[in-house]
Amino acid sequence: MSAKAWALLLVLCGTIFLEGIDVAMLAVAVPSIRSDLGLSTGTAAWVISAYVLGYAGFTLLGGRAADLLGRRRMFLAWLTVFLVFSGLGGFADEGWMLIVARFVTGVSAAFMTPAAMSIITTSYEEGPQRNKALLVFAGTAAGGFSLGLVIGGLLTQLGWRWVFFAPVLLAGVILLAAVRLIPSEKPPVRKGGFDLAGAATAAGAMLLLAYAIVRLEHGPEGWGTTVAAGAGGLLLVALFTVIERRSASPLVRLGILRRTSMVRADLGALLFVGSFMGFQFVVTLYLQELRGWSSLETALALLIVGSDAVLAPTLTPRLVNRFGNARVILGGFLLATVSYALFLPVGLDWTYASMLPTLVLTGVAFALAYGPLTIAATDGIAAEEQGLAGGLLHTSTQFGAAVGISAVTAVYGLARSGTDPASTLEAFRWALGVPVLMVVLGTAITLTGVRRTPHRGSPERAESQAPAAGTH
């Protein structure tokens, strides 16, 4: 790629890095925020959940908006919103102000991230160049989350408000660079009006389903509300399908869901990211609550997982070129299964050396699976629907993260029979079964793609990639 192409990629990667460190830093800072502002446990939990609701609820709409309204326009506008509301969060002195700021920040990320990804998939030629760009993008996302844990621990020592102000500074630099480097584009060609009914039902469905998933972590208490939210979300999904079938200019062309490779990649991303987030959440609780490690010590211990930021753009492209996406994704799922299973017999006196194999394998597994899943989710999609494909992928990953964290929290709460260390440890072991189950299911789904995908270099693959007669 040219220097200009690398510069553009650096700006777009800065956005996903910003999103990653923003989430990770707040996760580390919540205990300090709760103590300083005197927040209740429920309010503190909603400071985290509000972002998830905003992100998961509007990602599908955000991805399609990039296609319909312009990728550059959506990227710059919502990056500005992200900057403003992150700064407002730093000035908050009450819980409700933080919750509102985090919700709007999540909504802005829901529009900004698919726009960034669709700029990549439409700016770089499909094949090795685009694959390289997407793998760098994926590695940066992982690196942002891993480094965010450490940065958040350091900034919290200075004061939790810096966890909000630091992203403002980074977002400002990215915004200035983006204005210069992201090329202008022709106005998108639209046929008919906007599908307002589809947009409203899609957002409502995603919000209710995300709320139901987040409510799972509260356990049996309030299950009536959880079930009602889930049922309402599913009802809106059914209504959304009816609206899209009848709309002259649908928000989501339902035919895109017939692409089995894309759907398989989205399901795989949901399960893989969900297992990863759930596992990391359990390990963080184990180290801090049971072992008494500080937030900074925990962040440094988990830093090795961030090796995926180095491996994703260096090792993974070679493996993809040699074996193809499906087999590399399968390798990532298998490594993750081994990694999480190795942690199941965790004890009260485990040394860091005992945990290290799991942490190393987790980083390698993420490097192998996440980037190729991103490629598979957008491969072969028409340029005018790349935003939609990105929105579907990021919707899947956000729901996966919500499912993973909520499920392990719910299982942990149900399995914990006492407050003594032995009971707590047993509950952790039960909770660790959730990420294991998710990656096993993801492995089974990925296997269906491997069986259908000829090996690179095989006669069947060469024949399948040969242009049909009469095509250009």
C-alpha positions in Angstrom: 0.0 0.0 0.0 1.1 3.6 -0.6 2.0 6.0 2.2 -1.3 7.7 1.8 -3.2 4.4 2.1 -1.3 3.6 5.3 -2.1 7.1 6.7 -5.8 6.6 6.0 -5.7 3.2 7.6 -3.9 4.6 10.7 -6.7 7.2 11.2 -9.4 4.6 10.9 -7.6 2.2 13.2 -7.3 5.1 15.6 -11.0 5.1 15.9 -11.3 1.5 16.8 -8.4 1.9 19.2 -10.2 4.8 20.8 -13.4 2.7 21.2 -11.4 -0.1 22.7 -9.5 1.9 25.3 -12.7 3.8 26.2 -14.5 0.7 27.2 -11.5 -0.9 29.0 -10.5 2.2 30.9 -14.1 2.7 32.3 -14.2 -0.9 33.4 -11.2 -0.4 35.5 -12.4 3.0 36.8 -15.9 2.1 37.9 -15.0 1.2 41.5 -13.4 4.6 42.0 -16.3 6.4 40.3 -18.7 4.6 42.6 -16.8 5.5 45.7 -16.3 9.1 44.8 -19.8 9.9 43.7 -21.5 7.6 46.3 -23.3 5.6 43.6 -25.4 2.5 44.4 -24.5 -0.9 43.0 -27.3 -0.7 40.5 -26.3 2.8 39.3 -22.7 1.8 38.9 -23.7 -1.2 36.8 -25.8 1.0 34.6 -22.8 3.2 33.9 -21.4 0.2 32.1 -24.6 -1.1 30.7 -25.8 2.2 29.2 -22.9 2.1 26.7 -23.7 -1.5 25.7 -27.4 -0.5 25.1 -26.5 2.4 23.0 -23.9 0.5 21.0 -25.9 -2.7 20.5 -29.2 -0.9 19.9 -28.0 1.4 17.1 -25.2 -0.5 15.3 -27.4 -1.9 12.6 -28.9 1.4 11.9 -25.5 3.1 12.0 -24.1 0.7 9.5 -26.9 1.3 7.0 -26.8 5.1 7.6 -23.2 5.0 6.3 -24.4 3.5 3.1 -27.4 5.8 2.7 -26.0 9.1 4.0 -22.3 8.9 3.2 -19.5 7.1 5.1 -17.3 10.2 5.5 -20.1 12.3 6.7 -21.3 9.7 9.3 -17.8 9.1 10.5 -16.9 12.7 11.1 -20.2 13.7 12.6 -20.4 10.8 15.1 -16.7 11.1 16.0 -17.5 14.6 17.0 -20.5 13.5 19.1 -18.2 10.8 20.7 -15.7 13.5 21.6 -18.3 15.9 23.1 -20.1 13.4 25.3 -16.9 11.7 26.5 -15.9 15.1 27.8 -19.3 15.7 29.4 -18.9 12.4 31.3 -15.7 13.7 32.8 -17.6 16.7 34.3 -20.5 14.6 35.7 -21.2 14.8 39.4 -24.3 12.6 39.6 -24.9 9.0 38.4 -27.7 9.9 35.9 -25.3 12.3 34.1 -22.8 9.5 33.6 -25.4 7.1 32.4 -26.7 9.6 29.8 -23.2 10.4 28.7 -22.3 6.8 28.3 -25.5 5.9 26.4 -24.9 8.7 23.9 -21.2 7.7 23.6 -22.4 4.2 22.8 -24.8 5.4 20.2 -22.0 7.5 18.6 -19.7 4.4 18.5 -22.6 2.5 16.9 -22.6 4.9 13.9 -18.8 5.7 13.8 -17.4 2.2 13.9 -19.3 0.6 11.0 -18.6 3.8 9.0 -14.9 3.4 9.6 -15.0 -0.3 8.6 -17.0 0.4 5.5 -14.5 3.1 4.5 -11.8 0.4 4.7 -13.8 -2.2 2.7 -14.5 0.4 -0.1 -11.1 2.1 -0.1 -8.9 -1.0 -0.4 -9.0 -3.5 -3.2 -10.7 -6.7 -2.3 -8.2 -9.5 -1.8 -4.8 -9.4 0.0 -4.8 -5.5 0.3 -8.2 -5.4 2.0 -7.5 -8.4 4.1 -4.3 -6.8 5.4 -6.1 -3.6 6.2 -8.9 -5.5 8.0 -6.5 -7.6 10.0 -4.6 -4.5 11.1 -7.9 -2.9 12.0 -8.9 -6.0 14.1 -5.5 -6.1 15.8 -5.8 -2.5 16.7 -9.2 -3.1 18.3 -7.8 -5.8 20.5 -4.7 -3.8 21.3 -6.9 -0.9 22.4 -8.8 -3.0 24.8 -5.7 -4.6 26.3 -3.8 -1.4 26.6 -6.9 0.4 27.9 -6.8 -1.8 31.0 -3.3 -0.6 31.9 -3.9 3.0 30.9 -7.1 3.0 32.8 -5.3 1.8 35.9 -2.7 4.5 35.6 -5.2 7.3 34.9 -7.5 6.2 37.7 -4.5 6.8 40.1 -4.5 10.5 38.9 -8.3 10.7 39.1 -11.2 8.8 37.4 -12.2 11.9 35.4 -9.1 11.5 33.3 -10.6 8.2 32.0 -13.1 10.5 30.2 -10.8 13.3 29.3 -8.1 11.2 27.7 -10.4 9.9 24.9 -11.3 13.5 24.2 -7.7 14.4 23.4 -7.2 11.3 21.2 -10.6 11.8 19.5 -9.6 15.4 18.7 -6.3 14.3 17.1 -8.1 11.7 15.0 -10.8 14.1 13.9 -8.3 16.7 12.7 -6.4 14.0 10.7 -9.6 12.4 9.4 -10.8 15.7 7.9 -7.6 15.8 5.8 -7.2 12.2 5.0 -10.6 10.6 4.4 -11.4 11.3 0.8 -14.6 13.1 -0.2 -17.2 10.8 -1.8 -20.1 11.2 -4.2 -23.5 11.5 -2.6 -25.0 7.9 -2.3 -27.6 7.0 -4.9 -30.9 6.4 -3.1 -34.1 5.1 -4.6 -37.2 6.1 -2.8 -37.4 7.6 0.7 -36.0 6.6 4.0 -37.4 3.5 5.7 -38.3 5.4 8.9 -40.6 2.6 10.1 -37.9 0.0 9.6 -35.3 2.2 11.4 -37.6 2.7 14.4 -38.5 -0.9 14.8 -34.9 -2.1 14.3 -33.6 0.3 17.0 -36.5 -0.6 19.3 -35.9 -4.3 18.8 -32.1 -4.1 19.4 -32.6 -1.9 22.5 -35.1 -4.3 24.1 -33.1 -7.4 23.3 -29.9 -5.8 24.6 -31.7 -4.7 27.7 -33.0 -8.2 28.3 -29.5 -9.6 27.9 -28.0 -7.1 30.3 -30.8 -7.9 32.8 -29.7 -11.6 32.9 -26.8 -10.7 35.3 -29.4 -9.8 37.9 -30.4 -13.4 38.2 -33.9 -14.6 39.2 -34.8 -11.2 40.7 -36.8 -9.3 38.1 -36.9 -12.1 35.6 -40.5 -10.9 34.7 -39.0 -7.7 33.4 -36.2 -9.5 31.6 -38.7 -11.9 29.8 -41.0 -9.1 28.9 -38.1 -7.1 27.4 -36.9 -10.1 25.4 -40.4 -10.9 24.2 -41.0 -7.3 23.2 -37.7 -7.3 21.3 -38.6 -10.5 19.4 -42.0 -9.1 18.5 -40.4 -6.0 17.1 -37.9 -8.2 15.1 -41.0 -10.0 13.5 -42.6 -6.6 12.8 -39.3 -5.3 11.3 -39.2 -8.3 9.0 -42.7 -7.6 7.7 -41.9 -3.9 7.2 -38.7 -4.7 5.3 -40.5 -7.2 3.0 -43.1 -4.6 2.0 -40.8 -1.5 1.9 -39.9 -0.1 -1.5 -36.6 1.1 -0.1 -35.9 -1.2 2.9 -33.4 -0.3 5.6 -32.1 -3.9 5.4 -32.3 -5.9 2.2 -33.3 -9.2 3.7 -31.7 -11.1 0.8 -28.3 -10.3 2.2 -29.1 -12.7 5.0 -29.1 -15.6 2.5 -25.3 -15.2 2.3 -24.4 -18.2 4.5 -20.7 -17.2 4.8 -21.6 -13.8 6.2 -24.2 -15.2 8.6 -21.8 -17.9 9.7 -19.1 -15.2 10.3 -21.5 -13.0 12.3 -22.6 -15.9 14.5 -19.0 -16.9 15.0 -18.1 -13.4 15.9 -20.9 -13.2 18.4 -19.8 -16.5 20.1 -16.1 -15.8 20.0 -16.2 -12.2 21.3 -18.8 -13.2 23.9 -16.6 -16.0 25.2 -13.6 -13.7 25.2 -15.3 -11.0 27.2 -16.9 -13.4 29.5 -13.6 -15.2 30.2 -11.8 -11.9 30.8 -14.5 -10.7 33.1 -14.3 -13.9 35.2 -10.5 -13.8 35.4 -10.6 -10.1 36.5 -13.1 -10.9 39.3 -10.9 -13.9 40.3 -7.7 -11.8 40.5 -9.3 -8.8 42.3 -12.0 -10.3 44.5 -10.5 -13.6 45.4 -6.8 -13.0 45.2 -6.8 -9.3 46.3 -4.8 -8.0 43.3 -5.1 -4.2 42.6 -6.7 -3.0 39.3 -3.3 -2.1 38.0 -1.8 -5.5 38.9 -4.7 -7.2 37.2 -4.3 -5.0 34.1 -0.6 -5.8 33.8 -1.3 -9.5 34.3 -3.7 -9.5 31.4 -1.5 -7.4 29.2 0.0 -10.6 27.6 -3.4 -11.2 26.0 -2.7 -8.1 24.0 -0.2 -10.0 21.9 -3.0 -10.3 19.4 -2.3 -6.7 18.4 1.1 -7.8 17.1 0.1 -11.2 15.8 -3.0 -10.1 13.9 -1.3 -7.9 11.3 1.9 -10.0 11.0 1.2 -13.8 11.5 -2.5 -14.0 10.6 -2.3 -12.6 7.0 0.3 -15.3 6.1 -1.9 -18.0 7.6 -5.0 -16.7 5.8 -3.1 -16.7 2.4 -1.9 -20.2 3.0 -4.9 -21.9 4.5 -7.9 -19.6 3.9 -10.2 -17.8 6.3 -12.3 -20.7 7.4 -9.4 -22.9 8.6 -7.7 -20.0 10.4 -10.9 -19.2 12.2 -11.3 -22.8 13.1 -7.8 -22.8 14.5 -8.7 -19.8 16.6 -11.8 -21.4 18.1 -9.9 -24.6 18.9 -7.1 -22.7 20.6 -9.7 -20.7 22.6 -11.4 -24.0 23.7 -8.1 -25.4 24.9 -7.2 -22.1 26.6 -10.4 -21.7 28.6 -10.5 -25.4 29.5 -7.0 -25.1 31.0 -8.3 -22.5 33.4 -11.2 -24.6 34.7 -9.2 -26.2 37.5 -8.1 -22.8 38.8 -7.1 -22.9 42.5 -6.8 -20.5 45.4 -3.0 -20.4 45.2 -2.3 -20.5 41.5 0.8 -18.6 40.6 1.0 -16.3 37.6 3.1 -19.0 35.8 0.1 -21.4 36.2 -2.2 -18.8 34.5 0.3 -17.8 31.8 -0.4 -20.7 29.2 -4.1 -19.7 29.2 -3.4 -16.0 28.8 -0.9 -16.6 26.0 -3.2 -19.0 24.1 -6.1 -16.6 24.5 -4.2 -13.8 22.8 -3.1 -16.1 20.0 -6.6 -17.4 19.5 -8.0 -13.9 19.3 -5.4 -13.0 16.7 -6.4 -16.1 14.6 -10.1 -15.8 14.8 -11.3 -12.1 15.0 -9.6 -10.6 12.0 -10.5 -13.5 9.6 -14.1 -13.3 10.9 -14.2 -9.7 10.0 -12.9 -10.5 6.5 -15.5 -13.3 6.1 -18.3 -11.0 7.2 -17.6 -8.5 4.5 -16.1 -10.6 1.7 -18.1 -10.4 -1.6 -20.6 -7.8 -0.4 -21.5 -5.1 -2.8 -19.9 -1.7 -2.1 -23.3 -0.1 -1.5 -24.0 -2.6 1.3 -20.6 -2.6 3.0 -21.9 -0.4 5.8 -24.8 -2.7 6.4 -22.4 -5.7 6.5 -20.2 -3.9 9.0 -23.3 -3.0 11.0 -24.4 -6.6 11.2 -21.0 -7.7 12.3 -20.6 -5.1 15.0 -24.2 -5.8 16.2 -23.2 -9.4 16.5 -20.0 -8.6 18.5 -21.8 -6.2 20.8 -24.6 -8.7 21.5 -21.9 -11.3 22.0 -20.1 -9.2 24.6 -23.3 -8.5 26.4 -24.3 -12.2 26.4 -20.9 -13.3 27.5 -20.6 -11.0 30.5 -24.3 -11.3 31.5 -24.2 -15.1 31.3 -21.1 -15.6 33.4 -22.4 -13.1 36.0 -25.7 -14.9 36.2 -24.1 -18.3 36.5 -21.7 -17.0 39.1 -24.5 -15.6 41.1 -26.6 -18.8 41.0 -23.6 -21.1 41.8 -22.3 -19.1 44.7 -23.6 -20.7 47.9 -21.5 -18.7 50.4 -19.0 -15.9 50.9 -16.1 -18.1 51.9 -13.2 -18.4 49.4 -14.0 -22.1 48.6 -17.6 -21.3 47.6 -16.5 -18.3 45.6 -13.9 -20.3 43.8 -16.4 -23.0 42.9 -18.7 -20.3 41.5 -15.9 -19.0 39.4 -15.3 -22.5 38.0 -19.0 -22.8 37.1 -19.0 -19.4 35.4 -15.9 -20.4 33.4 -18.0 -23.1 31.8 -19.9 -20.4 29.9 -17.0 -19.2 27.6 -16.0 -22.9 27.1 -19.6 -23.7 25.9 -19.6 -20.6 23.6 -16.4 -21.5 21.8 -17.4 -25.1 21.5 -20.6 -24.0 19.8 -18.6 -21.6 17.6 -16.3 -24.4 16.6 -19.2 -26.5 15.4 -20.6 -23.6 13.3 -17.1 -22.9 11.9 -16.7 -26.6 10.9 -19.7 -26.3 8.5 -17.8 -23.6 6.6 -14.5 -25.5 6.5 -16.3 -28.5 5.0 -17.7 -26.3 2.2 -14.5 -24.4 1.5 -11.9 -26.1 -0.7 -8.3 -25.9 0.5 -6.3 -23.0 -1.0 -4.4 -24.3 -4.0 -6.7 -27.3 -4.6 -8.2 -27.8 -8.1 -11.7 -27.3 -6.6 -10.8 -23.9 -5.2 -9.1 -22.8 -8.4 -12.1 -23.8 -10.4 -14.5 -22.0 -8.0 -12.4 -18.8 -8.3 -12.2 -18.9 -12.1 -14.3 -16.2 -13.8 -17.4 -17.5 -15.5 -17.7 -17.3 -19.2 -18.8 -13.9 -20.4 -18.1 -12.1 -17.1 -15.5 -9.3 -16.5 
